[in-house]
Amino acid sequence: NSSMVSPREVFKTAIMQNAASIIIAHNHPSSDVEPSPEDIEVTKRLVESGQLLGIEVLDHLIVSNHRYLSLREKGFMV
């Protein structure tokens, strides 16, 4: 029901590939795609980290069996 997210690990491959931007995604096995307060906080931390690195976070998607939610579309990413 939770997992630690390290910006270092999230951006590692993007840095190695000289990426200008990334899209982050994770699943909610419960089929409820509503973001938790932790999802929103992690997204903010990753966006800030990406700004420091010069790698834009385009979106953070939450997926389940037949649904998804875009944190950018829902206004959680400014």
PyMOL Python script that loads the backbone (N, CA, C, O; Angstrom):
from pymol import cmd

cmd.read_pdbstr("""\
ATOM      1  N   ASN A   1       0.807  -1.209   0.000  1.00  0.00           N
ATOM      2  CA  ASN A   1       0.000   0.000   0.000  1.00  0.00           C
ATOM      3  C   ASN A   1       0.846   1.268   0.000  1.00  0.00           C
ATOM      4  O   ASN A   1       0.307   2.374   0.049  1.00  0.00           O
ATOM      5  N   SER A   2       2.155   1.116  -0.054  1.00  0.00           N
ATOM      6  CA  SER A   2       3.011   2.287  -0.174  1.00  0.00           C
ATOM      7  C   SER A   2       4.364   1.864  -0.717  1.00  0.00           C
ATOM      8  O   SER A   2       4.713   0.684  -0.738  1.00  0.00           O
ATOM      9  N   SER A   3       5.112   2.866  -1.155  1.00  0.00           N
ATOM     10  CA  SER A   3       6.438   2.577  -1.657  1.00  0.00           C
ATOM     11  C   SER A   3       7.259   3.848  -1.610  1.00  0.00           C
ATOM     12  O   SER A   3       6.737   4.945  -1.813  1.00  0.00           O
ATOM     13  N   MET A   4       8.524   3.700  -1.346  1.00  0.00           N
ATOM     14  CA  MET A   4       9.421   4.848  -1.283  1.00  0.00           C
ATOM     15  C   MET A   4       9.869   5.189  -2.699  1.00  0.00           C
ATOM     16  O   MET A   4      10.239   4.306  -3.473  1.00  0.00           O
ATOM     17  N   VAL A   5       9.832   6.469  -3.028  1.00  0.00           N
ATOM     18  CA  VAL A   5      10.229   6.920  -4.348  1.00  0.00           C
ATOM     19  C   VAL A   5      11.452   7.813  -4.199  1.00  0.00           C
ATOM     20  O   VAL A   5      11.405   8.837  -3.518  1.00  0.00           O
ATOM     21  N   SER A   6      12.529   7.423  -4.830  1.00  0.00           N
ATOM     22  CA  SER A   6      13.757   8.192  -4.788  1.00  0.00           C
ATOM     23  C   SER A   6      13.921   8.956  -6.104  1.00  0.00           C
ATOM     24  O   SER A   6      13.990   8.339  -7.167  1.00  0.00           O
ATOM     25  N   PRO A   7      13.985  10.292  -6.044  1.00  0.00           N
ATOM     26  CA  PRO A   7      14.217  11.044  -7.279  1.00  0.00           C
ATOM     27  C   PRO A   7      15.474  10.552  -8.004  1.00  0.00           C
ATOM     28  O   PRO A   7      15.512  10.545  -9.234  1.00  0.00           O
ATOM     29  N   ARG A   8      16.471  10.153  -7.275  1.00  0.00           N
ATOM     30  CA  ARG A   8      17.702   9.650  -7.882  1.00  0.00           C
ATOM     31  C   ARG A   8      17.405   8.477  -8.801  1.00  0.00           C
ATOM     32  O   ARG A   8      17.910   8.429  -9.923  1.00  0.00           O
ATOM     33  N   GLU A   9      16.600   7.536  -8.347  1.00  0.00           N
ATOM     34  CA  GLU A   9      16.264   6.366  -9.157  1.00  0.00           C
ATOM     35  C   GLU A   9      15.311   6.716 -10.295  1.00  0.00           C
ATOM     36  O   GLU A   9      15.427   6.169 -11.392  1.00  0.00           O
ATOM     37  N   VAL A  10      14.378   7.616 -10.046  1.00  0.00           N
ATOM     38  CA  VAL A  10      13.422   8.003 -11.084  1.00  0.00           C
ATOM     39  C   VAL A  10      14.135   8.661 -12.260  1.00  0.00           C
ATOM     40  O   VAL A  10      13.806   8.397 -13.416  1.00  0.00           O
ATOM     41  N   PHE A  11      15.103   9.513 -11.967  1.00  0.00           N
ATOM     42  CA  PHE A  11      15.768  10.275 -13.024  1.00  0.00           C
ATOM     43  C   PHE A  11      17.033   9.611 -13.566  1.00  0.00           C
ATOM     44  O   PHE A  11      17.624  10.110 -14.524  1.00  0.00           O
ATOM     45  N   LYS A  12      17.450   8.514 -12.979  1.00  0.00           N
ATOM     46  CA  LYS A  12      18.703   7.865 -13.383  1.00  0.00           C
ATOM     47  C   LYS A  12      18.732   7.541 -14.881  1.00  0.00           C
ATOM     48  O   LYS A  12      19.662   7.943 -15.580  1.00  0.00           O
ATOM     49  N   THR A  13      17.746   6.835 -15.367  1.00  0.00           N
ATOM     50  CA  THR A  13      17.712   6.458 -16.784  1.00  0.00           C
ATOM     51  C   THR A  13      17.549   7.682 -17.668  1.00  0.00           C
ATOM     52  O   THR A  13      18.151   7.757 -18.739  1.00  0.00           O
ATOM     53  N   ALA A  14      16.743   8.640 -17.234  1.00  0.00           N
ATOM     54  CA  ALA A  14      16.552   9.860 -18.025  1.00  0.00           C
ATOM     55  C   ALA A  14      17.880  10.596 -18.198  1.00  0.00           C
ATOM     56  O   ALA A  14      18.173  11.102 -19.281  1.00  0.00           O
ATOM     57  N   ILE A  15      18.670  10.657 -17.149  1.00  0.00           N
ATOM     58  CA  ILE A  15      19.977  11.318 -17.234  1.00  0.00           C
ATOM     59  C   ILE A  15      20.894  10.540 -18.164  1.00  0.00           C
ATOM     60  O   ILE A  15      21.576  11.126 -19.005  1.00  0.00           O
ATOM     61  N   MET A  16      20.910   9.220 -18.015  1.00  0.00           N
ATOM     62  CA  MET A  16      21.787   8.394 -18.853  1.00  0.00           C
ATOM     63  C   MET A  16      21.416   8.483 -20.328  1.00  0.00           C
ATOM     64  O   MET A  16      22.277   8.323 -21.193  1.00  0.00           O
ATOM     65  N   GLN A  17      20.140   8.736 -20.625  1.00  0.00           N
ATOM     66  CA  GLN A  17      19.672   8.821 -22.008  1.00  0.00           C
ATOM     67  C   GLN A  17      19.606  10.267 -22.514  1.00  0.00           C
ATOM     68  O   GLN A  17      19.127  10.523 -23.619  1.00  0.00           O
ATOM     69  N   ASN A  18      20.092  11.210 -21.696  1.00  0.00           N
ATOM     70  CA  ASN A  18      20.048  12.632 -22.059  1.00  0.00           C
ATOM     71  C   ASN A  18      18.625  13.101 -22.380  1.00  0.00           C
ATOM     72  O   ASN A  18      18.419  13.886 -23.305  1.00  0.00           O
ATOM     73  N   ALA A  19      17.664  12.622 -21.623  1.00  0.00           N
ATOM     74  CA  ALA A  19      16.257  12.971 -21.857  1.00  0.00           C
ATOM     75  C   ALA A  19      15.985  14.414 -21.456  1.00  0.00           C
ATOM     76  O   ALA A  19      16.551  14.915 -20.484  1.00  0.00           O
ATOM     77  N   ALA A  20      15.123  15.072 -22.202  1.00  0.00           N
ATOM     78  CA  ALA A  20      14.696  16.427 -21.889  1.00  0.00           C
ATOM     79  C   ALA A  20      13.443  16.420 -21.006  1.00  0.00           C
ATOM     80  O   ALA A  20      13.143  17.405 -20.332  1.00  0.00           O
ATOM     81  N   SER A  21      12.714  15.291 -21.020  1.00  0.00           N
ATOM     82  CA  SER A  21      11.481  15.210 -20.247  1.00  0.00           C
ATOM     83  C   SER A  21      11.145  13.745 -19.966  1.00  0.00           C
ATOM     84  O   SER A  21      11.657  12.836 -20.620  1.00  0.00           O
ATOM     85  N   ILE A  22      10.267  13.538 -18.972  1.00  0.00           N
ATOM     86  CA  ILE A  22       9.809  12.195 -18.627  1.00  0.00           C
ATOM     87  C   ILE A  22       8.325  12.235 -18.287  1.00  0.00           C
ATOM     88  O   ILE A  22       7.771  13.289 -17.975  1.00  0.00           O
ATOM     89  N   ILE A  23       7.698  11.071 -18.355  1.00  0.00           N
ATOM     90  CA  ILE A  23       6.349  10.857 -17.845  1.00  0.00           C
ATOM     91  C   ILE A  23       6.470   9.779 -16.787  1.00  0.00           C
ATOM     92  O   ILE A  23       7.073   8.732 -17.023  1.00  0.00           O
ATOM     93  N   ILE A  24       5.907  10.030 -15.643  1.00  0.00           N
ATOM     94  CA  ILE A  24       5.950   9.089 -14.523  1.00  0.00           C
ATOM     95  C   ILE A  24       4.611   8.361 -14.468  1.00  0.00           C
ATOM     96  O   ILE A  24       3.565   8.961 -14.718  1.00  0.00           O
ATOM     97  N   ALA A  25       4.640   7.087 -14.146  1.00  0.00           N
ATOM     98  CA  ALA A  25       3.400   6.324 -14.012  1.00  0.00           C
ATOM     99  C   ALA A  25       3.571   5.289 -12.910  1.00  0.00           C
ATOM    100  O   ALA A  25       4.659   4.758 -12.690  1.00  0.00           O
ATOM    101  N   HIS A  26       2.479   5.020 -12.233  1.00  0.00           N
ATOM    102  CA  HIS A  26       2.461   3.912 -11.278  1.00  0.00           C
ATOM    103  C   HIS A  26       1.039   3.364 -11.213  1.00  0.00           C
ATOM    104  O   HIS A  26       0.086   4.008 -11.652  1.00  0.00           O
ATOM    105  N   ASN A  27       0.920   2.175 -10.664  1.00  0.00           N
ATOM    106  CA  ASN A  27      -0.396   1.540 -10.619  1.00  0.00           C
ATOM    107  C   ASN A  27      -1.003   1.597  -9.226  1.00  0.00           C
ATOM    108  O   ASN A  27      -0.302   1.696  -8.219  1.00  0.00           O
ATOM    109  N   HIS A  28      -2.322   1.533  -9.204  1.00  0.00           N
ATOM    110  CA  HIS A  28      -3.106   1.362  -7.988  1.00  0.00           C
ATOM    111  C   HIS A  28      -3.871   0.044  -8.155  1.00  0.00           C
ATOM    112  O   HIS A  28      -4.897   0.018  -8.833  1.00  0.00           O
ATOM    113  N   PRO A  29      -3.401  -1.023  -7.563  1.00  0.00           N
ATOM    114  CA  PRO A  29      -4.061  -2.325  -7.722  1.00  0.00           C
ATOM    115  C   PRO A  29      -5.513  -2.333  -7.248  1.00  0.00           C
ATOM    116  O   PRO A  29      -6.291  -3.194  -7.659  1.00  0.00           O
ATOM    117  N   SER A  30      -5.884  -1.384  -6.389  1.00  0.00           N
ATOM    118  CA  SER A  30      -7.246  -1.350  -5.853  1.00  0.00           C
ATOM    119  C   SER A  30      -8.278  -0.914  -6.887  1.00  0.00           C
ATOM    120  O   SER A  30      -9.477  -0.985  -6.617  1.00  0.00           O
ATOM    121  N   SER A  31      -7.847  -0.467  -8.055  1.00  0.00           N
ATOM    122  CA  SER A  31      -8.706   0.065  -9.124  1.00  0.00           C
ATOM    123  C   SER A  31      -9.203   1.473  -8.843  1.00  0.00           C
ATOM    124  O   SER A  31      -9.901   2.044  -9.681  1.00  0.00           O
ATOM    125  N   ASP A  32      -8.871   2.053  -7.702  1.00  0.00           N
ATOM    126  CA  ASP A  32      -9.210   3.440  -7.399  1.00  0.00           C
ATOM    127  C   ASP A  32      -8.043   4.302  -7.856  1.00  0.00           C
ATOM    128  O   ASP A  32      -6.960   4.238  -7.276  1.00  0.00           O
ATOM    129  N   VAL A  33      -8.254   5.105  -8.888  1.00  0.00           N
ATOM    130  CA  VAL A  33      -7.160   5.887  -9.454  1.00  0.00           C
ATOM    131  C   VAL A  33      -7.028   7.286  -8.834  1.00  0.00           C
ATOM    132  O   VAL A  33      -6.182   8.073  -9.257  1.00  0.00           O
ATOM    133  N   GLU A  34      -7.851   7.590  -7.848  1.00  0.00           N
ATOM    134  CA  GLU A  34      -7.725   8.898  -7.192  1.00  0.00           C
ATOM    135  C   GLU A  34      -6.374   8.991  -6.493  1.00  0.00           C
ATOM    136  O   GLU A  34      -5.973   8.055  -5.801  1.00  0.00           O
ATOM    137  N   PRO A  35      -5.662  10.116  -6.668  1.00  0.00           N
ATOM    138  CA  PRO A  35      -4.340  10.250  -6.056  1.00  0.00           C
ATOM    139  C   PRO A  35      -4.431  10.417  -4.546  1.00  0.00           C
ATOM    140  O   PRO A  35      -5.299  11.122  -4.030  1.00  0.00           O
ATOM    141  N   SER A  36      -3.527   9.761  -3.863  1.00  0.00           N
ATOM    142  CA  SER A  36      -3.429   9.917  -2.409  1.00  0.00           C
ATOM    143  C   SER A  36      -2.637  11.191  -2.120  1.00  0.00           C
ATOM    144  O   SER A  36      -1.969  11.716  -3.011  1.00  0.00           O
ATOM    145  N   PRO A  37      -2.701  11.690  -0.894  1.00  0.00           N
ATOM    146  CA  PRO A  37      -1.856  12.838  -0.537  1.00  0.00           C
ATOM    147  C   PRO A  37      -0.371  12.540  -0.794  1.00  0.00           C
ATOM    148  O   PRO A  37       0.383  13.434  -1.178  1.00  0.00           O
ATOM    149  N   GLU A  38       0.041  11.302  -0.585  1.00  0.00           N
ATOM    150  CA  GLU A  38       1.431  10.915  -0.838  1.00  0.00           C
ATOM    151  C   GLU A  38       1.749  10.981  -2.332  1.00  0.00           C
ATOM    152  O   GLU A  38       2.838  11.416  -2.708  1.00  0.00           O
ATOM    153  N   ASP A  39       0.814  10.556  -3.192  1.00  0.00           N
ATOM    154  CA  ASP A  39       1.011  10.649  -4.644  1.00  0.00           C
ATOM    155  C   ASP A  39       1.247  12.099  -5.056  1.00  0.00           C
ATOM    156  O   ASP A  39       2.134  12.388  -5.860  1.00  0.00           O
ATOM    157  N   ILE A  40       0.461  12.992  -4.510  1.00  0.00           N
ATOM    158  CA  ILE A  40       0.569  14.408  -4.845  1.00  0.00           C
ATOM    159  C   ILE A  40       1.894  14.978  -4.342  1.00  0.00           C
ATOM    160  O   ILE A  40       2.546  15.745  -5.051  1.00  0.00           O
ATOM    161  N   GLU A  41       2.295  14.613  -3.134  1.00  0.00           N
ATOM    162  CA  GLU A  41       3.557  15.099  -2.570  1.00  0.00           C
ATOM    163  C   GLU A  41       4.754  14.575  -3.353  1.00  0.00           C
ATOM    164  O   GLU A  41       5.687  15.328  -3.634  1.00  0.00           O
ATOM    165  N   VAL A  42       4.739  13.301  -3.704  1.00  0.00           N
ATOM    166  CA  VAL A  42       5.830  12.727  -4.499  1.00  0.00           C
ATOM    167  C   VAL A  42       5.921  13.425  -5.854  1.00  0.00           C
ATOM    168  O   VAL A  42       7.015  13.712  -6.339  1.00  0.00           O
ATOM    169  N   THR A  43       4.770  13.694  -6.458  1.00  0.00           N
ATOM    170  CA  THR A  43       4.759  14.377  -7.747  1.00  0.00           C
ATOM    171  C   THR A  43       5.412  15.744  -7.634  1.00  0.00           C
ATOM    172  O   THR A  43       6.233  16.109  -8.475  1.00  0.00           O
ATOM    173  N   LYS A  44       5.058  16.499  -6.611  1.00  0.00           N
ATOM    174  CA  LYS A  44       5.658  17.820  -6.407  1.00  0.00           C
ATOM    175  C   LYS A  44       7.168  17.708  -6.233  1.00  0.00           C
ATOM    176  O   LYS A  44       7.924  18.495  -6.802  1.00  0.00           O
ATOM    177  N   ARG A  45       7.604  16.731  -5.448  1.00  0.00           N
ATOM    178  CA  ARG A  45       9.043  16.541  -5.210  1.00  0.00           C
ATOM    179  C   ARG A  45       9.769  16.176  -6.505  1.00  0.00           C
ATOM    180  O   ARG A  45      10.872  16.660  -6.759  1.00  0.00           O
ATOM    181  N   LEU A  46       9.152  15.324  -7.318  1.00  0.00           N
ATOM    182  CA  LEU A  46       9.781  14.936  -8.577  1.00  0.00           C
ATOM    183  C   LEU A  46       9.815  16.087  -9.578  1.00  0.00           C
ATOM    184  O   LEU A  46      10.793  16.235 -10.310  1.00  0.00           O
ATOM    185  N   VAL A  47       8.777  16.892  -9.621  1.00  0.00           N
ATOM    186  CA  VAL A  47       8.765  18.056 -10.506  1.00  0.00           C
ATOM    187  C   VAL A  47       9.880  19.014 -10.101  1.00  0.00           C
ATOM    188  O   VAL A  47      10.601  19.524 -10.959  1.00  0.00           O
ATOM    189  N   GLU A  48      10.028  19.261  -8.800  1.00  0.00           N
ATOM    190  CA  GLU A  48      11.089  20.148  -8.309  1.00  0.00           C
ATOM    191  C   GLU A  48      12.467  19.574  -8.633  1.00  0.00           C
ATOM    192  O   GLU A  48      13.367  20.306  -9.044  1.00  0.00           O
ATOM    193  N   SER A  49      12.628  18.275  -8.450  1.00  0.00           N
ATOM    194  CA  SER A  49      13.909  17.631  -8.766  1.00  0.00           C
ATOM    195  C   SER A  49      14.215  17.744 -10.247  1.00  0.00           C
ATOM    196  O   SER A  49      15.348  18.028 -10.638  1.00  0.00           O
ATOM    197  N   GLY A  50      13.205  17.520 -11.066  1.00  0.00           N
ATOM    198  CA  GLY A  50      13.383  17.632 -12.504  1.00  0.00           C
ATOM    199  C   GLY A  50      13.781  19.040 -12.925  1.00  0.00           C
ATOM    200  O   GLY A  50      14.591  19.212 -13.836  1.00  0.00           O
ATOM    201  N   GLN A  51      13.217  20.044 -12.268  1.00  0.00           N
ATOM    202  CA  GLN A  51      13.583  21.423 -12.582  1.00  0.00           C
ATOM    203  C   GLN A  51      15.056  21.663 -12.285  1.00  0.00           C
ATOM    204  O   GLN A  51      15.742  22.328 -13.062  1.00  0.00           O
ATOM    205  N   LEU A  52      15.547  21.135 -11.179  1.00  0.00           N
ATOM    206  CA  LEU A  52      16.970  21.277 -10.841  1.00  0.00           C
ATOM    207  C   LEU A  52      17.860  20.592 -11.871  1.00  0.00           C
ATOM    208  O   LEU A  52      18.949  21.074 -12.182  1.00  0.00           O
ATOM    209  N   LEU A  53      17.389  19.468 -12.394  1.00  0.00           N
ATOM    210  CA  LEU A  53      18.174  18.684 -13.356  1.00  0.00           C
ATOM    211  C   LEU A  53      17.984  19.132 -14.802  1.00  0.00           C
ATOM    212  O   LEU A  53      18.733  18.714 -15.685  1.00  0.00           O
ATOM    213  N   GLY A  54      17.000  19.967 -15.043  1.00  0.00           N
ATOM    214  CA  GLY A  54      16.698  20.372 -16.416  1.00  0.00           C
ATOM    215  C   GLY A  54      15.941  19.312 -17.191  1.00  0.00           C
ATOM    216  O   GLY A  54      16.027  19.244 -18.417  1.00  0.00           O
ATOM    217  N   ILE A  55      15.190  18.474 -16.461  1.00  0.00           N
ATOM    218  CA  ILE A  55      14.376  17.418 -17.077  1.00  0.00           C
ATOM    219  C   ILE A  55      12.925  17.660 -16.662  1.00  0.00           C
ATOM    220  O   ILE A  55      12.573  17.501 -15.493  1.00  0.00           O
ATOM    221  N   GLU A  56      12.095  18.041 -17.617  1.00  0.00           N
ATOM    222  CA  GLU A  56      10.704  18.360 -17.304  1.00  0.00           C
ATOM    223  C   GLU A  56       9.889  17.098 -17.048  1.00  0.00           C
ATOM    224  O   GLU A  56      10.001  16.118 -17.785  1.00  0.00           O
ATOM    225  N   VAL A  57       9.076  17.126 -16.008  1.00  0.00           N
ATOM    226  CA  VAL A  57       8.113  16.051 -15.750  1.00  0.00           C
ATOM    227  C   VAL A  57       6.823  16.456 -16.464  1.00  0.00           C
ATOM    228  O   VAL A  57       6.125  17.373 -16.032  1.00  0.00           O
ATOM    229  N   LEU A  58       6.518  15.767 -17.553  1.00  0.00           N
ATOM    230  CA  LEU A  58       5.357  16.116 -18.371  1.00  0.00           C
ATOM    231  C   LEU A  58       4.041  15.726 -17.718  1.00  0.00           C
ATOM    232  O   LEU A  58       3.050  16.448 -17.826  1.00  0.00           O
ATOM    233  N   ASP A  59       4.032  14.583 -17.041  1.00  0.00           N
ATOM    234  CA  ASP A  59       2.805  14.111 -16.409  1.00  0.00           C
ATOM    235  C   ASP A  59       3.143  13.004 -15.431  1.00  0.00           C
ATOM    236  O   ASP A  59       4.222  12.413 -15.485  1.00  0.00           O
ATOM    237  N   HIS A  60       2.209  12.734 -14.536  1.00  0.00           N
ATOM    238  CA  HIS A  60       2.277  11.594 -13.631  1.00  0.00           C
ATOM    239  C   HIS A  60       0.941  10.885 -13.765  1.00  0.00           C
ATOM    240  O   HIS A  60      -0.107  11.443 -13.439  1.00  0.00           O
ATOM    241  N   LEU A  61       0.987   9.655 -14.245  1.00  0.00           N
ATOM    242  CA  LEU A  61      -0.226   8.876 -14.481  1.00  0.00           C
ATOM    243  C   LEU A  61      -0.406   7.827 -13.390  1.00  0.00           C
ATOM    244  O   LEU A  61       0.552   7.197 -12.945  1.00  0.00           O
ATOM    245  N   ILE A  62      -1.645   7.657 -12.976  1.00  0.00           N
ATOM    246  CA  ILE A  62      -2.014   6.559 -12.080  1.00  0.00           C
ATOM    247  C   ILE A  62      -2.902   5.639 -12.905  1.00  0.00           C
ATOM    248  O   ILE A  62      -3.899   6.080 -13.476  1.00  0.00           O
ATOM    249  N   VAL A  63      -2.545   4.368 -12.966  1.00  0.00           N
ATOM    250  CA  VAL A  63      -3.282   3.421 -13.793  1.00  0.00           C
ATOM    251  C   VAL A  63      -3.840   2.281 -12.947  1.00  0.00           C
ATOM    252  O   VAL A  63      -3.287   1.929 -11.904  1.00  0.00           O
ATOM    253  N   SER A  64      -4.941   1.717 -13.417  1.00  0.00           N
ATOM    254  CA  SER A  64      -5.500   0.501 -12.824  1.00  0.00           C
ATOM    255  C   SER A  64      -5.976  -0.372 -13.974  1.00  0.00           C
ATOM    256  O   SER A  64      -5.589  -0.142 -15.120  1.00  0.00           O
ATOM    257  N   ASN A  65      -6.794  -1.351 -13.697  1.00  0.00           N
ATOM    258  CA  ASN A  65      -7.193  -2.310 -14.721  1.00  0.00           C
ATOM    259  C   ASN A  65      -7.783  -1.670 -15.974  1.00  0.00           C
ATOM    260  O   ASN A  65      -7.351  -1.980 -17.084  1.00  0.00           O
ATOM    261  N   HIS A  66      -8.755  -0.791 -15.814  1.00  0.00           N
ATOM    262  CA  HIS A  66      -9.452  -0.242 -16.976  1.00  0.00           C
ATOM    263  C   HIS A  66      -9.554   1.277 -16.941  1.00  0.00           C
ATOM    264  O   HIS A  66     -10.322   1.869 -17.698  1.00  0.00           O
ATOM    265  N   ARG A  67      -8.780   1.907 -16.062  1.00  0.00           N
ATOM    266  CA  ARG A  67      -8.876   3.357 -15.920  1.00  0.00           C
ATOM    267  C   ARG A  67      -7.499   3.949 -15.707  1.00  0.00           C
ATOM    268  O   ARG A  67      -6.547   3.245 -15.369  1.00  0.00           O
ATOM    269  N   TYR A  68      -7.409   5.241 -15.907  1.00  0.00           N
ATOM    270  CA  TYR A  68      -6.187   5.965 -15.576  1.00  0.00           C
ATOM    271  C   TYR A  68      -6.570   7.382 -15.162  1.00  0.00           C
ATOM    272  O   TYR A  68      -7.677   7.847 -15.433  1.00  0.00           O
ATOM    273  N   LEU A  69      -5.642   8.052 -14.506  1.00  0.00           N
ATOM    274  CA  LEU A  69      -5.825   9.437 -14.121  1.00  0.00           C
ATOM    275  C   LEU A  69      -4.522  10.176 -14.395  1.00  0.00           C
ATOM    276  O   LEU A  69      -3.442   9.694 -14.054  1.00  0.00           O
ATOM    277  N   SER A  70      -4.629  11.331 -15.005  1.00  0.00           N
ATOM    278  CA  SER A  70      -3.489  12.202 -15.264  1.00  0.00           C
ATOM    279  C   SER A  70      -3.480  13.288 -14.202  1.00  0.00           C
ATOM    280  O   SER A  70      -4.431  14.061 -14.090  1.00  0.00           O
ATOM    281  N   LEU A  71      -2.398  13.348 -13.413  1.00  0.00           N
ATOM    282  CA  LEU A  71      -2.308  14.396 -12.406  1.00  0.00           C
ATOM    283  C   LEU A  71      -2.219  15.770 -13.045  1.00  0.00           C
ATOM    284  O   LEU A  71      -2.681  16.747 -12.455  1.00  0.00           O
ATOM    285  N   ARG A  72      -1.638  15.875 -14.236  1.00  0.00           N
ATOM    286  CA  ARG A  72      -1.607  17.170 -14.935  1.00  0.00           C
ATOM    287  C   ARG A  72      -3.017  17.595 -15.321  1.00  0.00           C
ATOM    288  O   ARG A  72      -3.396  18.745 -15.095  1.00  0.00           O
ATOM    289  N   GLU A  73      -3.805  16.685 -15.901  1.00  0.00           N
ATOM    290  CA  GLU A  73      -5.174  17.024 -16.300  1.00  0.00           C
ATOM    291  C   GLU A  73      -6.030  17.423 -15.099  1.00  0.00           C
ATOM    292  O   GLU A  73      -6.909  18.278 -15.214  1.00  0.00           O
ATOM    293  N   LYS A  74      -5.772  16.806 -13.954  1.00  0.00           N
ATOM    294  CA  LYS A  74      -6.552  17.107 -12.750  1.00  0.00           C
ATOM    295  C   LYS A  74      -6.056  18.355 -12.022  1.00  0.00           C
ATOM    296  O   LYS A  74      -6.628  18.752 -11.006  1.00  0.00           O
ATOM    297  N   GLY A  75      -4.985  18.976 -12.544  1.00  0.00           N
ATOM    298  CA  GLY A  75      -4.520  20.240 -11.963  1.00  0.00           C
ATOM    299  C   GLY A  75      -3.554  20.117 -10.798  1.00  0.00           C
ATOM    300  O   GLY A  75      -3.292  21.100 -10.105  1.00  0.00           O
ATOM    301  N   PHE A  76      -3.020  18.920 -10.573  1.00  0.00           N
ATOM    302  CA  PHE A  76      -2.083  18.737  -9.462  1.00  0.00           C
ATOM    303  C   PHE A  76      -0.648  19.110  -9.832  1.00  0.00           C
ATOM    304  O   PHE A  76       0.233  19.142  -8.973  1.00  0.00           O
ATOM    305  N   MET A  77      -0.419  19.390 -11.113  1.00  0.00           N
ATOM    306  CA  MET A  77       0.919  19.787 -11.571  1.00  0.00           C
ATOM    307  C   MET A  77       0.796  21.172 -12.176  1.00  0.00           C
ATOM    308  O   MET A  77       0.026  21.384 -13.112  1.00  0.00           O
ATOM    309  N   VAL A  78       1.546  22.099 -11.645  1.00  0.00           N
ATOM    310  CA  VAL A  78       1.467  23.479 -12.145  1.00  0.00           C
ATOM    311  C   VAL A  78       2.772  23.842 -12.816  1.00  0.00           C
ATOM    312  O   VAL A  78       2.922  24.961 -13.308  1.00  0.00           O
TER     313      VAL A  78
END
""", "prot")
cmd.dss("prot")
cmd.show_as("cartoon", "prot")
cmd.util.cbc("prot")
cmd.orient("prot")
